[in-house]
Amino acid sequence: MNRKNNSISLACALSALCLVSVAASAQMNNGIMSPPANMRPPRLENVGIEQHLDGQVPPDLTFRDETGKMVKLGDYFGRKPIILNLVYYNCTMLCGEALAGLSSAMRLIKFDVGNEFDVVTVSFDPRETPEMAAAKKKDYVGRYGRANAAAGWHFLTGRPESINALTKAVGFQYQFDEKTNQYAHATAIMVLTPQGRISRYFYGVDFPPKDLRMGLVEASQEKIGNAVDAVLLYCYHYNPETGKYGAMVANILRLAAAATVLLLGGLLCILWKLDRSVIRRPLPGGAKTM
């Protein structure tokens, strides 16, 4: 009996050892342990976007626009909502896709850049120049293709201290890779209120026009848009985790119930009026219907 128990114990020990070996080998790649799933790769430790909703973008930060003129961010505040996006003009990958996606999404909404809202595109590479900004502006304003867009879409460059203050204020985290001479960064656009406070973040390089429109309406405190936008904002709610608007089922049900009550009330009113008209209709000989 003891031999049998010893055999079982030995088998269990060997099985456990095999499981440990398999788990260890699964985490090994050419002799190097793979990092845990919640750890970022070495070149991406400081890359990401940390939401600072309702945070104030510093109005006194100075940059140069595409003409070389010195401007303050506050020069663009006070009139209308603003889309802010951070790129660098020499980027060979994500930045061009993000600008193209933004231009495409703006073409699919009825609001016009320069009329209902403005766009401020800022390079986070301090080596870049106003001439590079001017070239990008010509390209993407041309793609957008609407009148007055050049007056409302601004392309800026700046010094390291201004760039660092702006990226810190909006939670945009990036780092430079000396081996590739490129920046590692995430992509997003921020919708600001006319006063320069951060209202919404939309991630990626493809921005749903519906979300973009609702974000602009919300940031403007509903000073732009129409009654349909007001209904949509009642039925849809912004989710900071996804950076998108999702349906609010409870509000949709309330709206549907109110519409049903109105329809039933209207129907009863029509039936009551028809009944009254039948009662008052005169019969031959001067009598009235009962």
Phi, psi and chi 1 to 4 in degrees:
 res  aa     phi    psi   chi1   chi2   chi3   chi4
   1 MET       -  -41.5 -172.6   70.9  178.8      -
   2 ASN   -64.3  -39.9  -71.9  -23.9      -      -
   3 ARG   -60.7  -39.8  -72.4 -177.4 -179.4  177.8
   4 LYS   -62.8  -44.2 -173.9  175.4 -179.0 -179.3
   5 ASN   -64.8  -40.7  -71.2  -22.9      -      -
   6 ASN   -63.2  -38.2  -70.3  -21.6      -      -
   7 SER   -64.4  -41.7  -60.9      -      -      -
   8 ILE   -64.9  -42.8  -67.2  172.7      -      -
   9 SER   -62.5  -41.9  -60.8      -      -      -
  10 LEU   -64.7  -40.6  180.0   59.4      -      -
  11 ALA   -63.3  -41.2      -      -      -      -
  12 CYS   -64.3  -41.8  -70.2      -      -      -
  13 ALA   -63.9  -42.7      -      -      -      -
  14 LEU   -64.3  -39.9  -71.2  172.4      -      -
  15 SER   -61.9  -44.2  -60.9      -      -      -
  16 ALA   -62.7  -40.7      -      -      -      -
  17 LEU   -63.5  -40.1 -178.1   59.7      -      -
  18 CYS   -62.8  -42.3  -71.3      -      -      -
  19 LEU   -62.9  -41.9  -71.6  173.4      -      -
  20 VAL   -62.9  -41.8  170.5      -      -      -
  21 SER   -64.8  -42.1  -60.8      -      -      -
  22 VAL   -63.3  -43.5  169.9      -      -      -
  23 ALA   -63.2  -40.4      -      -      -      -
  24 ALA   -66.9  -41.9      -      -      -      -
  25 SER   -68.1  -30.2   62.9      -      -      -
  26 ALA   -66.3  -27.2      -      -      -      -
  27 GLN   -93.6   -2.3  -65.1 -176.2   33.6      -
  28 MET   -98.2  142.3  -65.9  -75.1  -71.6      -
  29 ASN  -139.5  103.3 -176.6   13.3      -      -
  30 ASN    57.1   38.8  -65.8  -31.5      -      -
  31 GLY    85.4    3.2      -      -      -      -
  32 ILE  -113.4  130.7  -60.8  173.6      -      -
  33 MET   -68.1  133.2  -67.5  -68.6  -69.4      -
  34 SER   -73.3  143.6  -60.8      -      -      -
  35 PRO   -71.6  153.5   25.2  -32.9      -      -
  36 PRO   -57.4  157.2  -23.1   33.2      -      -
  37 ALA   -61.6  -27.9      -      -      -      -
  38 ASN   -88.8    5.1   61.6  -11.6      -      -
  39 MET  -101.3  139.0  -76.8 -175.4   63.2      -
  40 ARG   -83.1  151.2  -62.2 -179.8 -176.6  178.3
  41 PRO   -57.3  156.6  -24.1   33.6      -      -
  42 PRO   -52.7  -37.0  -26.5   33.5      -      -
  43 ARG   -85.1    1.1  -64.4 -179.6 -174.5  177.5
  44 LEU  -123.4   17.5  -60.6  176.8      -      -
  45 GLU   -60.4  -36.1  -59.9  103.2  -23.9      -
  46 ASN  -107.5   25.0  -59.0  -43.6      -      -
  47 VAL  -108.1  132.0  174.8      -      -      -
  48 GLY   160.1 -174.3      -      -      -      -
  49 ILE  -132.8  121.2  -65.1  172.6      -      -
  50 GLU  -106.6  116.9 -178.7 -179.8  -59.5      -
  51 GLN   -68.4  132.8  -69.4 -164.8   10.9      -
  52 HIS  -122.8   59.4  -65.8  170.4      -      -
  53 LEU   -57.8  134.4  -71.5  171.2      -      -
  54 ASP    72.3    5.6 -158.8   38.5      -      -
  55 GLY   -71.9  151.2      -      -      -      -
  56 GLN   -91.7  126.3  176.5   66.8   53.5      -
  57 VAL   -76.9  124.9  172.6      -      -      -
  58 PRO   -60.5  119.5  -23.3   33.9      -      -
  59 PRO   -74.4  -19.3   25.4  -32.9      -      -
  60 ASP   -88.6   -0.9  -65.9  -30.0      -      -
  61 LEU   -66.7  133.5  -64.0 -179.9      -      -
  62 THR  -103.9  141.2   56.7      -      -      -
  63 PHE  -141.7  176.6  -67.4   85.9      -      -
  64 ARG  -113.2  136.0  -70.0 -168.7 -178.0  -84.9
  65 ASP   -82.7 -174.9   68.0   10.7      -      -
  66 GLU   -67.1  -13.9   63.3  -82.1   -8.5      -
  67 THR   -93.2   -5.5   68.4      -      -      -
  68 GLY    93.4   -0.8      -      -      -      -
  69 LYS   -73.7  137.4  176.0 -174.9  174.4 -176.7
  70 MET   -74.9  127.6 -170.6   69.2   74.1      -
  71 VAL  -133.0  161.0  -63.9      -      -      -
  72 LYS  -109.0  148.8  -67.5 -178.4  178.4 -179.3
  73 LEU   -58.6  -34.5  -70.3 -177.6      -      -
  74 GLY   -62.5  -18.1      -      -      -      -
  75 ASP   -63.1  -22.6  -64.8  -19.2      -      -
  76 TYR   -99.0   -0.8  -53.2  113.6      -      -
  77 PHE   -90.9  161.9  -63.6  168.7      -      -
  78 GLY   100.8  -13.1      -      -      -      -
  79 ARG  -114.2  -46.1  -62.1 -177.5  -64.9  -84.8
  80 LYS  -153.7  165.6   57.9 -167.0   75.3  168.9
  81 PRO   -64.6  157.7   20.4  -30.7      -      -
  82 ILE  -131.5  138.2  -62.2  164.5      -      -
  83 ILE   -97.1  122.7  -66.7  175.6      -      -
  84 LEU  -110.1  128.1  171.6   67.7      -      -
  85 ASN  -135.7  144.7   68.5  -38.4      -      -
  86 LEU  -111.1  122.7  -63.7  164.5      -      -
  87 VAL  -142.0 -178.6  -61.1      -      -      -
  88 TYR  -135.5  140.7   68.7  104.7      -      -
  89 TYR   -71.7  -23.0  -55.6  132.0      -      -
  90 ASN   -89.9    5.3  -95.3  -22.6      -      -
  91 CYS   -63.7  132.8 -179.3      -      -      -
  92 THR   -99.2    1.8   58.5      -      -      -
  93 MET  -129.2  -95.6  -61.9  179.9   69.0      -
  94 LEU   -68.9  -35.1  -75.3  176.5      -      -
  95 CYS   -63.1  -43.2  -63.5      -      -      -
  96 GLY   -62.5  -39.8      -      -      -      -
  97 GLU   -64.3  -40.1  -64.8  -66.1  -32.6      -
  98 ALA   -65.7  -42.7      -      -      -      -
  99 LEU   -66.4  -40.2  -74.5  167.6      -      -
 100 ALA   -65.7  -40.6      -      -      -      -
 101 GLY   -65.2  -39.3      -      -      -      -
 102 LEU   -65.7  -45.8  175.4   58.9      -      -
 103 SER   -59.2  -42.4  176.6      -      -      -
 104 SER   -64.6  -44.4  176.1      -      -      -
 105 ALA   -64.3  -39.0      -      -      -      -
 106 MET   -68.2  -29.0  -66.5 -169.7  -56.7      -
 107 ARG   -68.8  -23.2  -74.1 -160.0  -54.8  -89.9
 108 LEU   -92.9    2.0  -65.0  174.8      -      -
 109 ILE  -114.0  156.0   62.1  176.0      -      -
 110 LYS   -80.2  -19.5  -68.6 -176.0  177.7  179.9
 111 PHE   -64.9  143.7  -59.9  153.2      -      -
 112 ASP  -109.0  135.4  -67.0  -36.1      -      -
 113 VAL   -61.0  131.9  174.0      -      -      -
 114 GLY    95.0  -17.0      -      -      -      -
 115 ASN  -110.4  -72.0  -68.9  -29.3      -      -
 116 GLU   -82.8  -25.3  -73.8   83.0    8.7      -
 117 PHE  -154.7  164.8   67.9  102.1      -      -
 118 ASP  -118.1  164.2  -75.1  -17.6      -      -
 119 VAL  -127.1  133.5 -177.4      -      -      -
 120 VAL  -122.7  113.8  177.2      -      -      -
 121 THR  -105.7  124.3  -62.7      -      -      -
 122 VAL  -120.9  130.9 -177.5      -      -      -
 123 SER   -80.5  133.1  168.7      -      -      -
 124 PHE   -97.5   12.0   55.4   83.2      -      -
 125 ASP  -102.4  109.9 -174.4  -13.5      -      -
 126 PRO   -67.3  -10.4   24.0  -33.1      -      -
 127 ARG   -81.0  -13.0  -57.7  169.9  -62.5  176.7
 128 GLU   -82.2  158.2  -64.3 -169.4  -35.3      -
 129 THR  -120.1  162.7   63.6      -      -      -
 130 PRO   -58.4  -32.0  -28.0   36.4      -      -
 131 GLU   -63.5  -39.0  -69.5   76.8   15.6      -
 132 MET   -67.4  -38.6  -62.5  167.7   68.3      -
 133 ALA   -63.6  -40.1      -      -      -      -
 134 ALA   -63.6  -39.5      -      -      -      -
 135 ALA   -65.0  -41.6      -      -      -      -
 136 LYS   -66.2  -40.2  -73.2  -64.7  179.1 -177.6
 137 LYS   -61.7  -45.4  177.6  169.3 -177.9  171.7
 138 LYS   -58.6  -42.2 -178.5  178.5  179.7 -179.2
 139 ASP   -64.6  -54.7 -176.5    6.9      -      -
 140 TYR   -81.3  -29.7  -73.1   99.8      -      -
 141 VAL   -66.7  -35.9  167.8      -      -      -
 142 GLY   -64.0  -40.6      -      -      -      -
 143 ARG   -64.4  -39.9  -64.7 -170.0 -166.6 -164.5
 144 TYR   -64.5  -46.3  178.1   61.0      -      -
 145 GLY    73.8   23.6      -      -      -      -
 146 ARG  -113.7  151.3  -67.1 -170.1 -170.5  175.8
 147 ALA   -62.6  146.3      -      -      -      -
 148 ASN    72.9    2.7 -155.1   38.3      -      -
 149 ALA   -65.2  -35.1      -      -      -      -
 150 ALA   -62.4  -30.1      -      -      -      -
 151 ALA   -78.4  -16.9      -      -      -      -
 152 GLY  -113.1   -9.0      -      -      -      -
 153 TRP  -113.0  114.4 -165.2  -16.0      -      -
 154 HIS  -112.2  134.4  -47.5  -80.6      -      -
 155 PHE  -115.6  118.5  -74.5   70.7      -      -
 156 LEU  -117.7  153.3  -49.7 -177.6      -      -
 157 THR  -129.2  161.2   55.4      -      -      -
 158 GLY  -159.4  177.0      -      -      -      -
 159 ARG   -82.7  160.3  -62.5 -171.7  -59.6  -90.0
 160 PRO   -55.6  -40.0  -26.3   34.3      -      -
 161 GLU   -65.7  -37.7   54.2  -90.6   25.6      -
 162 SER   -70.9  -41.8  -66.6      -      -      -
 163 ILE   -62.2  -45.7  -67.9  170.0      -      -
 164 ASN   -62.4  -40.9  -68.4  -20.9      -      -
 165 ALA   -66.2  -39.4      -      -      -      -
 166 LEU   -69.6  -47.9  174.2   59.0      -      -
 167 THR   -64.0  -34.9   54.5      -      -      -
 168 LYS   -67.1  -39.8 -176.1  176.9  179.7 -179.3
 169 ALA   -64.7  -35.4      -      -      -      -
 170 VAL   -98.9   -1.8  -59.6      -      -      -
 171 GLY    79.3   24.5      -      -      -      -
 172 PHE   -90.7  113.7 -175.6   84.8      -      -
 173 GLN  -111.9  130.5  -57.9  166.1  -10.7      -
 174 TYR  -150.4  167.9   61.1  101.4      -      -
 175 GLN  -152.1  153.1   66.5 -175.0   58.5      -
 176 PHE   -92.1  134.2 -175.4   68.0      -      -
 177 ASP  -105.8  107.6 -175.4   -6.3      -      -
 178 GLU   -65.9  -29.5  -66.6 -177.2   -4.2      -
 179 LYS   -65.7  -38.5  -68.5 -176.1  178.0  179.7
 180 THR  -101.3   -9.0   61.2      -      -      -
 181 ASN    59.4   33.3 -162.1   35.3      -      -
 182 GLN  -129.9  163.6  -62.2  -75.7  -34.2      -
 183 TYR   -98.2  137.3  -75.0   92.0      -      -
 184 ALA   -91.0  127.9      -      -      -      -
 185 HIS  -159.3  161.4   63.2   92.3      -      -
 186 ALA   -94.4  176.1      -      -      -      -
 187 THR  -128.8  136.7   56.4      -      -      -
 188 ALA  -167.8  160.0      -      -      -      -
 189 ILE  -117.4  149.8   60.6  174.4      -      -
 190 MET  -115.4  133.5  -74.5   69.9   74.0      -
 191 VAL   -99.1  124.5  179.8      -      -      -
 192 LEU  -107.3  150.2  -49.4 -177.6      -      -
 193 THR   -71.6  166.5   68.2      -      -      -
 194 PRO   -57.4  -23.8  -28.2   37.0      -      -
 195 GLN   -86.8   -0.6  -65.0   74.1   35.5      -
 196 GLY    88.0   19.5      -      -      -      -
 197 ARG   -94.3  145.9  -56.9 -165.7   76.3   85.3
 198 ILE   -77.9  117.7  -57.0  168.8      -      -
 199 SER   -98.9  -44.2  176.7      -      -      -
 200 ARG  -146.9  151.5  -63.6  -70.6  177.1 -104.5
 201 TYR  -116.8  134.8  -72.5   79.3      -      -
 202 PHE  -125.3  125.9  -63.5  116.0      -      -
 203 TYR   -95.6  160.6  -60.1  113.4      -      -
 204 GLY    92.7 -158.8      -      -      -      -
 205 VAL  -120.6   -0.7  -63.0      -      -      -
 206 ASP  -126.0  114.0 -175.4   18.7      -      -
 207 PHE  -112.1  114.3  -50.0  104.2      -      -
 208 PRO   -57.6  126.9  -23.8   34.0      -      -
 209 PRO   -56.9  -36.6  -25.1   34.5      -      -
 210 LYS   -61.7  -45.8  179.5 -161.4   73.0  175.6
 211 ASP   -64.7  -42.0  -73.1   -3.5      -      -
 212 LEU   -62.8  -43.4 -173.1   59.2      -      -
 213 ARG   -63.7  -46.4 -179.8 -176.5  175.3   98.5
 214 MET   -64.9  -36.9  -73.0 -163.9  -69.4      -
 215 GLY   -62.0  -41.5      -      -      -      -
 216 LEU   -67.2  -41.5  -71.3  167.7      -      -
 217 VAL   -62.6  -44.1  171.1      -      -      -
 218 GLU   -65.8  -41.8 -151.9  163.4   11.7      -
 219 ALA   -66.1  -28.5      -      -      -      -
 220 SER   -83.0    3.1   73.4      -      -      -
 221 GLN    57.7   38.4  -72.4   86.2   46.2      -
 222 GLU    61.4   28.7  -61.0 -175.1   32.7      -
 223 LYS   -80.5  -17.0  -68.5 -179.7 -179.0  177.6
 224 ILE  -118.0  163.6   60.7  174.9      -      -
 225 GLY   101.0 -171.4      -      -      -      -
 226 ASN  -140.4 -169.7   51.7   35.7      -      -
 227 ALA   -63.6  -34.0      -      -      -      -
 228 VAL   -63.4  -40.9  173.9      -      -      -
 229 ASP   -61.9  -38.5  -67.2  -50.3      -      -
 230 ALA   -63.5  -40.7      -      -      -      -
 231 VAL   -65.4  -42.6  172.3      -      -      -
 232 LEU   -62.5  -40.4  -74.4  173.7      -      -
 233 LEU   -67.7  -27.1  -75.8  173.5      -      -
 234 TYR   -73.4  -35.0 -179.1   75.6      -      -
 235 CYS   -90.5  -18.1  -66.0      -      -      -
 236 TYR  -121.9  144.5  -72.2   83.3      -      -
 237 HIS  -128.3  137.7  178.8   71.9      -      -
 238 TYR   -73.9  131.0  176.2   77.2      -      -
 239 ASN  -106.7  109.4 -175.7  -17.4      -      -
 240 PRO   -60.4  -29.1  -20.4   32.1      -      -
 241 GLU   -69.5  -37.1  -67.4 -177.0   -0.3      -
 242 THR   -97.2  -17.8   62.1      -      -      -
 243 GLY    69.3   28.9      -      -      -      -
 244 LYS  -139.4  166.1  -66.0 -177.8  178.7 -179.8
 245 TYR   -94.2  134.9  -76.4   85.3      -      -
 246 GLY  -123.7  156.2      -      -      -      -
 247 ALA   -68.4  135.5      -      -      -      -
 248 MET   -96.6   98.9  -70.7  -73.7  -70.0      -
 249 VAL   -59.1  -42.0  176.5      -      -      -
 250 ALA   -61.7  -43.4      -      -      -      -
 251 ASN   -68.5  -36.7  -74.5   -5.9      -      -
 252 ILE   -63.7  -41.1  -67.7  173.8      -      -
 253 LEU   -65.1  -40.4  -68.7  175.2      -      -
 254 ARG   -61.8  -43.7  -69.6 -170.2 -169.1  100.5
 255 LEU   -64.5  -40.9 -162.6   61.9      -      -
 256 ALA   -64.4  -40.5      -      -      -      -
 257 ALA   -64.1  -42.5      -      -      -      -
 258 ALA   -64.1  -39.7      -      -      -      -
 259 ALA   -65.2  -38.4      -      -      -      -
 260 THR   -63.8  -43.4  -58.0      -      -      -
 261 VAL   -61.6  -42.7  169.8      -      -      -
 262 LEU   -64.3  -41.6  -72.1  173.6      -      -
 263 LEU   -64.4  -44.8  -73.1  172.0      -      -
 264 LEU   -64.5  -40.7  -71.0  174.9      -      -
 265 GLY   -62.5  -41.7      -      -      -      -
 266 GLY   -64.1  -40.2      -      -      -      -
 267 LEU   -64.9  -43.4  179.4   60.6      -      -
 268 LEU   -63.2  -37.9  -70.5  173.0      -      -
 269 CYS   -63.8  -41.7 -176.2      -      -      -
 270 ILE   -65.3  -44.4  -68.7  170.6      -      -
 271 LEU   -63.0  -38.6  -68.3  174.3      -      -
 272 TRP   -65.2  -41.2  179.9   77.4      -      -
 273 LYS   -66.4  -39.1  -72.8 -176.6  177.5 -179.7
 274 LEU   -64.1  -40.9  -72.6  173.8      -      -
 275 ASP   -64.1  -40.8 -172.7   59.1      -      -
 276 ARG   -64.2  -39.0  -66.4  -76.8  -65.0  174.1
 277 SER   -68.1  -34.1   65.3      -      -      -
 278 VAL   -68.1  -40.4  169.4      -      -      -
 279 ILE   -64.0  -39.6  -68.2  174.8      -      -
 280 ARG   -83.7   -6.9  -67.3  179.9  178.1  179.0
 281 ARG   -69.0  126.0 -173.6 -179.9  -55.9  160.7
 282 PRO   -72.5  144.3   25.6  -32.8      -      -
 283 LEU   -96.6  163.4  -66.1  174.2      -      -
 284 PRO   -56.1  136.5  -24.7   33.5      -      -
 285 GLY    93.0    3.5      -      -      -      -
 286 GLY    93.3   -7.6      -      -      -      -
 287 ALA   -77.1  161.4      -      -      -      -
 288 LYS  -111.1  149.3  -69.1 -175.4  178.2  179.2
 289 THR   -68.5  150.3   57.3      -      -      -
 290 MET   -88.5      -  -63.0  -59.9  -66.0      -
